[in-house]
Every structure is written in structure tokens, then in C-alpha cells.
Amino acid sequence: MFQEVKIRAQQSVARLKMHIKKPGPFLSPDLQCYSIIILSCCFFSLSSLFTDFIEQVPVIEILWWRFFMCTIICIFSNFFSSQPMLVFTAWRDRSLLVSALCGTITATCTVFALRNLPIGEATLLLTTAPAFTVLLSSIFLKEQLQISDFIVLLISTAGVIFVAQPDFIFGSQITAEKKETIYYIAIFVALARGFFKATKFVAVSSTGTGTTTHVIVLYLSSMGLTALTIINTYQYVSKNDHTNGAGVVTKKTFVDIPSTMNFVYMLLMSVFYFMQQFCVCAAMRYGKPAKASLLKYFDIVLPFVFQVTIFKQYPNVWSILGCILIMLAMLTVIAVPRPKPNPPLPTTNQNTAAQYTPLKSDED
């Protein structure tokens, strides 16, 4: 019975891969890529929603549990794949290792920026990945860009500014804490996060055809888990059994065991995070990273639906205007067709030219 379940799971995965690789009768390859990206935005919003439900758990431990559970899910899904041993040989693909390394750096930079920047400025700076993706795709992947791509990038950036409402634009008082060196370091780290995330997108797009999507997600999760384990180990060693300024001995566990409800929320968060990463990697592999990354701005729009319907927090006029701009940019990406590559010029063969006999019209 178990063998039958495994065969059916392998058949379902094969059908899903064929649906992603080959265009269906109703959707072009571009629309398939855009649909997968929008679906990944939905999974990202659901993962963020259950992350907000987690209470009294540090951010770095939430990330550790997310990578840990996602790695377990990837290992389990790899067991049902048609090539379960591929995970041990895929490391030879350099693009896979680069994407996993950049994904780990991206997660670390995200934690650092969120802990040292106001939420508005962090949101703005953490969403700079599409701009870097457009640049890197044109350089390394030779992707043809249109003027509409840069217009969409400007409109989306304006929408993010209206949603995030950073202090340095909307005139809020800059406190003395923001003038410290750590504030400017956090700004640089947030911008670096956008660059490394764009590099991850381009690297995923460059992975070999023999590397499956779930193996890419497994490498991303396992390397992220390794990095956060090292960080947690450092905090455990440096802060355990030390006396603080008040003379109290501090105790810190490696990773706190969550409560029952927090464990359920973390599990749902990890499942949707795995599905989001799977969709993003699939879209980047079978689509164009530059255009696909522009649709990732949709990540900011869906949380507003949860903000109003679940948390009863109503956005202001600027936030609504920013969402409208992002939606307009997303529709522009989908509606504007991508230019088709020019057909190759015919090559002249000397043998063919030697056998050419002129016609009467040519002699005239």
C-alpha cells in the first residue's frame, strides 16, 4: 500500500513538472510564469500571516524553526521524487550552490535589517530586489528589456514608498538612536539583501536542467538552517551564564521549545514558506527573472487584505494609493507582451553558391 502511495505521488509530481515546463492550451509560457509568481505571493502572505500569530518568540528563533521545518518537508518530498539520490549529486551545479549561499545571506540580512530599522524604512529597502534583478538579468542572462519594464519598476517603487511611508520622506522626527552607526549599517545591509536576493533569482534561473526544483529548495533551506544554527550557537555560548549590569546571571537556551499553538503556527508558516519557495524557483527557472521579479511587489498588497479583514487595522490614504500603484504595475507586466527574438540570418554556403545558375531575369 505504501508503495502504491509513493507511485501515485511520483506521478502527481511528474504531471506538475510537465505542466510547468510545457505551455498548456490556454496559457502561454509567460502567463504560466506570472501565474506561478502570483501564487507564490499568496503563499508568502499566508506564511507571513501565521508568522504574525506567533507570540513571545524572538525573530531569529522563528527563522530557525522555519528553516528547520522546511528542510524536513523538503527531505520528505525528496523521498517521493523520481530521483531521490539527486540531492547527493546536485552540489556539482555551481549555480545551485550560489543560489543557496545567496538565499542564506538574504535571510540573515533580513533579520538584521528588521531588528535595526523602523518597519517603514525596512519594508522599502528590503523590496529593492526587482531593481537588481532587472540589472543582473540584462548583464548575465542577456534578457531583452523594454522601456515598460523600467516604467513598471518606477511605479512599483513609488507604490512601496507610499505603503512603507519611511520617516526620511514623510517628515517624521528622526530620533537620536537613528543617528547611530548601526542605523546606517542596517541601511547598507538592507540594500545588500536586495542584491543577494536578485543574485539568487539569476542563479536559480541558470541551474542545470538535471536539477529539480525541490532539490533547489532543499539546498536553500538546509544552508539557511546551518547559518542560523551557527548564529544561535554563538548567542548561546556568549550569553549563557554571564552576569549582566544588574548582577543577575543570564540563562539562554539554544532554541526554546514553542507552545502548542505556536508550534501549529510555525508548522503552517513553514508549509506555506516551502510552497512559496517552490513556486518562485519554478517560475525563475522556466520564465524570465526580470519580469517575474517585478510581480514580487504583489507581496505587499495581499497583507493589506489580512490587515483589514482579520486584524481590523485600516490603512490610510497613502497606503491605499500605494497598493493601487503596485496593482497597476502588476497588470502592466502581464498585459505588455514580451518582444520576440529576431530570427537568425540565413548563412551562405560556398558550395551552394558555386552551384547557382543565373536565371534569364538575372541576365537581363
Phi and psi in degrees as a GROMACS rama.xvg file:
@    title "Ramachandran Plot"
@    xaxis  label "Phi"
@    yaxis  label "Psi"
@TYPE xy
-64.9677  -37.4475  PHE-2
-64.9562  -36.2822  GLN-3
-66.5857  -40.85  GLU-4
-62.4865  -40.041  VAL-5
-64.5636  -41.6191  LYS-6
-64.4958  -42.3741  ILE-7
-65.2687  -38.0609  ARG-8
-64.8031  -40.2359  ALA-9
-64.4341  -38.1852  GLN-10
-65.5978  -38.5853  GLN-11
-65.4025  -42.3682  SER-12
-63.6381  -40.0532  VAL-13
-64.3488  -40.3454  ALA-14
-65.6869  -38.5506  ARG-15
-63.8214  -41.1965  LEU-16
-65.6933  -41.2024  LYS-17
-64.8768  -33.9888  MET-18
-68.9314  -33.7776  HIS-19
-76.4336  -40.2839  ILE-20
-74.9905  -39.0563  LYS-21
-108.11  135.127  LYS-22
-66.8981  140.268  PRO-23
-81.4561  179.924  GLY-24
-73.3134  -19.102  PRO-25
-111.992  -18.7889  PHE-26
-119.91  134.263  LEU-27
-75.7877  165.252  SER-28
-57.4934  -37.5576  PRO-29
-64.3911  -45.335  ASP-30
-66.4479  -33.4047  LEU-31
-62.2041  -44.9513  GLN-32
-61.5845  -44.1005  CYS-33
-65.3941  -37.9707  TYR-34
-63.8869  -40.7295  SER-35
-66.7714  -38.8945  ILE-36
-64.7102  -44.1541  ILE-37
-63.5793  -37.9116  ILE-38
-63.3838  -38.184  LEU-39
-65.2095  -34.5268  SER-40
-64.0347  -37.5214  CYS-41
-63.8914  -44.3493  CYS-42
-65.4186  -37.3255  PHE-43
-62.3574  -42.226  PHE-44
-65.3604  -40.0017  SER-45
-67.0959  -39.4313  LEU-46
-63.5997  -41.2653  SER-47
-66.9257  -34.4257  SER-48
-62.2074  -48.1297  LEU-49
-72.0855  -23.683  PHE-50
-65.69  -38.3787  THR-51
-67.1683  -24.5569  ASP-52
-76.3503  -17.8411  PHE-53
-72.8583  132.038  ILE-54
-118.206  141.286  GLU-55
57.5945  40.7589  GLN-56
-129.218  127.736  VAL-57
-59.3852  152.824  PRO-58
-60.6849  -42.2986  VAL-59
-66.4522  -32.0565  ILE-60
-74.5804  -33.0855  GLU-61
-61.7935  -43.7508  ILE-62
-64.2528  -38.3975  LEU-63
-62.5093  -46.5775  TRP-64
-64.3165  -36.5293  TRP-65
-63.4852  -47.0192  ARG-66
-67.2811  -36.0297  PHE-67
-65.3384  -48.8386  PHE-68
-68.1616  -36.5292  MET-69
-65.8281  -36.2492  CYS-70
-64.7419  -41.5577  THR-71
-62.2173  -42.3582  ILE-72
-63.6226  -40.85  ILE-73
-64.6933  -41.6858  CYS-74
-64.057  -41.3044  ILE-75
-65.1723  -42.5589  PHE-76
-68.9872  -31.0861  SER-77
-65.0895  -28.916  ASN-78
-65.198  -31.071  PHE-79
-92.0091  1.21882  PHE-80
-77.7198  164.376  SER-81
-74.8433  -18.8965  SER-82
-129.894  74.6297  GLN-83
-66.8385  -22.2304  PRO-84
-87.5123  -0.545815  MET-85
-64.9546  -27.221  LEU-86
-63.5713  -24.5122  VAL-87
-86.7698  -14.1188  PHE-88
-112.631  -9.29898  THR-89
-71.3123  -15.7772  ALA-90
-63.8902  -16.0326  TRP-91
-69.6643  -18.5751  ARG-92
-77.5968  110.811  ASP-93
-65.4573  -35.3262  ARG-94
-62.4778  -35.3989  SER-95
-65.2789  -43.246  LEU-96
-66.4763  -39.2112  LEU-97
-64.3886  -42.799  VAL-98
-64.4875  -40.5599  SER-99
-66.2603  -41.6529  ALA-100
-64.536  -44.7432  LEU-101
-66.0015  -35.2252  CYS-102
-63.946  -37.7387  GLY-103
-66.2577  -44.7748  THR-104
-63.2869  -37.123  ILE-105
-61.1662  -45.6763  THR-106
-63.7901  -40.9658  ALA-107
-65.8797  -43.3022  THR-108
-64.301  -34.8459  CYS-109
-62.6142  -45.3986  THR-110
-62.1019  -45.2484  VAL-111
-63.3423  -41.7581  PHE-112
-68.7212  -41.8277  ALA-113
-67.3691  -27.9  LEU-114
-86.8661  -12.4932  ARG-115
-126.847  5.69795  ASN-116
-130.274  150.896  LEU-117
-60.5885  152.678  PRO-118
-62.2154  -34.8521  ILE-119
-66.6539  -48.8135  GLY-120
-68.6755  -35.684  GLU-121
-64.1968  -42.0926  ALA-122
-62.3835  -41.5528  THR-123
-65.3168  -47.0325  LEU-124
-75.4345  -27.6448  LEU-125
-78.5276  -8.89124  LEU-126
-105.948  28.8753  THR-127
-90.9766  2.02246  THR-128
-60.6626  -41.8265  ALA-129
-58.227  -36.3795  PRO-130
-63.3217  -44.1903  ALA-131
-68.6031  -34.1366  PHE-132
-65.3149  -41.4764  THR-133
-60.0142  -42.1175  VAL-134
-68.0497  -48.5197  LEU-135
-68.7294  -33.9323  LEU-136
-65.9207  -38.51  SER-137
-70.1775  -27.0905  SER-138
-85.0866  -51.157  ILE-139
-93.6926  -34.4991  PHE-140
-98.5061  -2.07054  LEU-141
54.2956  37.4895  LYS-142
-77.6189  130.913  GLU-143
-75.2793  125.945  GLN-144
-108.924  151.662  LEU-145
-112.503  165.409  GLN-146
-62.6946  -33.1308  ILE-147
-63.2135  -29.4072  SER-148
-63.7713  -42.4888  ASP-149
-71.8209  -33.5046  PHE-150
-64.6373  -43.6117  ILE-151
-61.2629  -39.4723  VAL-152
-62.9596  -41.8356  LEU-153
-67.7347  -42.9798  LEU-154
-63.3719  -42.66  ILE-155
-65.0758  -40.5071  SER-156
-63.4577  -40.9018  THR-157
-62.7535  -39.8962  ALA-158
-62.8794  -41.0239  GLY-159
-64.4461  -38.3118  VAL-160
-62.8288  -42.8018  ILE-161
-67.0825  -35.0841  PHE-162
-73.5281  -47.1348  VAL-163
-73.1968  -35.6224  ALA-164
51.0651  62.1071  GLN-165
-64.8793  152.438  PRO-166
-64.6218  -36.6541  ASP-167
-73.355  -9.55617  PHE-168
-105.876  -41.5937  ILE-169
-91.7827  9.32339  PHE-170
79.2402  22.0571  GLY-171
-74.3217  160.646  SER-172
-70.624  129.192  GLN-173
-86.5796  116.917  ILE-174
-78.136  169.125  THR-175
-67.8164  -26.8443  ALA-176
-65.5849  -32.4226  GLU-177
-70.9968  -18.2274  LYS-178
-84.9526  -2.70128  LYS-179
-72.938  162.707  GLU-180
-62.0686  -34.4281  THR-181
-62.6385  -28.3141  ILE-182
-66.287  -45.3177  TYR-183
-72.5251  -32.4554  TYR-184
-64.8146  -39.6969  ILE-185
-64.668  -35.7747  ALA-186
-63.3141  -45.178  ILE-187
-62.9719  -40.958  PHE-188
-65.1016  -39.6113  VAL-189
-64.3273  -40.9126  ALA-190
-67.2798  -38.9765  LEU-191
-63.2861  -33.0928  ALA-192
-61.4531  -40.8787  ARG-193
-62.9146  -38.5874  GLY-194
-66.3839  -45.8568  PHE-195
-68.8658  -33.4097  PHE-196
-67.7115  -39.8131  LYS-197
-63.658  -39.9227  ALA-198
-62.5893  -36.7611  THR-199
-63.5208  -42.8429  LYS-200
-59.668  -46.6795  PHE-201
-66.5284  -38.7116  VAL-202
-66.7276  -40.7064  ALA-203
-62.1842  -39.2035  VAL-204
-66.1083  -23.5984  SER-205
-95.8012  1.17401  SER-206
-65.6377  152.305  THR-207
-67.771  158.048  GLY-208
-67.735  -20.4212  THR-209
-78.0561  -11.6963  GLY-210
-91.5361  123.17  THR-211
-82.5291  162.901  THR-212
-67.9731  -40.5357  THR-213
-69.2414  -24.8526  HIS-214
-69.0013  -38.1515  VAL-215
-61.0502  -45.7336  ILE-216
-64.2835  -36.6877  VAL-217
-63.4155  -43.4932  LEU-218
-65.8555  -39.9329  TYR-219
-61.1386  -46.4446  LEU-220
-69.4029  -42.6807  SER-221
-66.6841  -39.5721  SER-222
-70.7827  -36.952  MET-223
-63.9253  -40.2091  GLY-224
-62.4817  -39.9881  LEU-225
-64.0234  -44.2718  THR-226
-63.9707  -45.557  ALA-227
-70.2473  -28.6203  LEU-228
-65.8658  -39.7022  THR-229
-63.9693  -42.4465  ILE-230
-64.1691  -44.4748  ILE-231
-64.0855  -37.1674  ASN-232
-64.1975  -41.0252  THR-233
-62.9897  -44.281  TYR-234
-65.2233  -37.0016  GLN-235
-64.8397  -41.7275  TYR-236
-73.6323  -39.8207  VAL-237
-79.2897  -27.53  SER-238
-108.208  -4.78096  LYS-239
-85.7752  134.561  ASN-240
57.3841  36.4784  ASP-241
-109.378  151.732  HIS-242
-96.0913  126.088  THR-243
-83.1126  -171.556  ASN-244
-64.0306  -27.4074  GLY-245
-86.3037  3.02375  ALA-246
82.2291  15.0457  GLY-247
-99.1572  133.975  VAL-248
-77.5626  123.324  VAL-249
-88.7034  141.911  THR-250
-122.596  135.406  LYS-251
-140.608  127.146  LYS-252
-83.6877  161.471  THR-253
-63.1705  -56.454  PHE-254
-142.845  125.628  VAL-255
-70.6817  140.959  ASP-256
-76.8818  120.43  ILE-257
-73.0397  160.998  PRO-258
-70.3362  176.369  SER-259
-63.4338  -47.5015  THR-260
-67.4442  -40.5248  MET-261
-63.2946  -35.9543  ASN-262
-65.7232  -40.2308  PHE-263
-64.278  -43.8047  VAL-264
-63.4869  -41.0775  TYR-265
-65.6039  -37.3092  MET-266
-64.7282  -45.8488  LEU-267
-64.8743  -39.417  LEU-268
-59.4507  -42.7216  MET-269
-70.5393  -38.1878  SER-270
-62.8433  -47.5119  VAL-271
-69.6213  -31.2192  PHE-272
-65.5337  -40.9051  TYR-273
-61.8903  -44.3048  PHE-274
-66.0076  -36.1961  MET-275
-65.2996  -46.6537  GLN-276
-64.2768  -37.3529  GLN-277
-62.8951  -44.2405  PHE-278
-66.9813  -41.3961  CYS-279
-63.6149  -46.49  VAL-280
-63.9763  -40.0207  CYS-281
-64.2116  -42.1384  ALA-282
-66.927  -39.4321  ALA-283
-69.6183  -29.8368  MET-284
-76.5105  -38.6598  ARG-285
-106.421  3.22145  TYR-286
-127.331  -164.746  GLY-287
-100.408  119.381  LYS-288
-59.4204  -36.748  PRO-289
-61.81  -53.3803  ALA-290
-69.4702  -38.297  LYS-291
-64.5319  -38.3433  ALA-292
-68.2797  -28.899  SER-293
-63.1264  -30.2854  LEU-294
-74.1208  -12.8578  LEU-295
-68.5151  -13.5999  LYS-296
-62.9142  -18.9215  TYR-297
-64.2415  -14.3619  PHE-298
-58.0381  -28.3882  ASP-299
-81.5398  -24.0074  ILE-300
-78.4425  -47.8545  VAL-301
-60.9578  -38.173  LEU-302
-58.1608  -23.9705  PRO-303
-66.3246  -32.0982  PHE-304
-63.622  -44.8876  VAL-305
-66.7941  -35.4  PHE-306
-61.5331  -38.2071  GLN-307
-83.6316  -44.4773  VAL-308
-80.1232  -34.076  THR-309
-102.754  -49.6659  ILE-310
-91.3937  -5.5337  PHE-311
56.1095  38.3839  LYS-312
-110.7  117.218  GLN-313
-98.2325  127.961  TYR-314
-73.6384  161.494  PRO-315
-86.0624  -175.859  ASN-316
-65.1112  -39.0572  VAL-317
-63.357  -41.2982  TRP-318
-65.566  -40.3489  SER-319
-64.3535  -41.5155  ILE-320
-62.7749  -40.0759  LEU-321
-63.1872  -40.4641  GLY-322
-64.1373  -39.4824  CYS-323
-63.69  -41.61  ILE-324
-63.9002  -41.6362  LEU-325
-65.6467  -40.9198  ILE-326
-64.3039  -39.182  MET-327
-63.4536  -41.7902  LEU-328
-64.8493  -39.9097  ALA-329
-63.5929  -43.4167  MET-330
-65.5553  -32.3649  LEU-331
-65.9931  -40.8903  THR-332
-60.922  -42.0546  VAL-333
-73.5625  -37.5911  ILE-334
-79.3233  -37.0349  ALA-335
-75.1897  120.332  VAL-336
-71.8961  151.483  PRO-337
-83.3678  136.179  ARG-338
-65.4258  139.309  PRO-339
-79.3258  142.569  LYS-340
-65.5592  148.196  PRO-341
-67.7156  138.986  ASN-342
-67.7005  149.297  PRO-343
-66.9202  145.658  PRO-344
-71.6685  144.225  LEU-345
-67.4537  138.254  PRO-346
-93.4577  140.158  THR-347
-90.9535  132.545  THR-348
-103.823  130.531  ASN-349
-64.065  -36.5926  GLN-350
-65.0858  -39.8554  ASN-351
-66.4496  -38.915  THR-352
-67.0443  -32.2197  ALA-353
-71.238  -29.8664  ALA-354
-85.7553  0.562622  GLN-355
-74.5084  131.597  TYR-356
-114.407  127.371  THR-357
-67.4742  145.616  PRO-358
-85.7833  169.9  LEU-359
-63.2704  -35.4995  LYS-360
-65.3746  -30.8526  SER-361
-71.7224  -36.9584  ASP-362
-68.7516  -31.2716  GLU-363
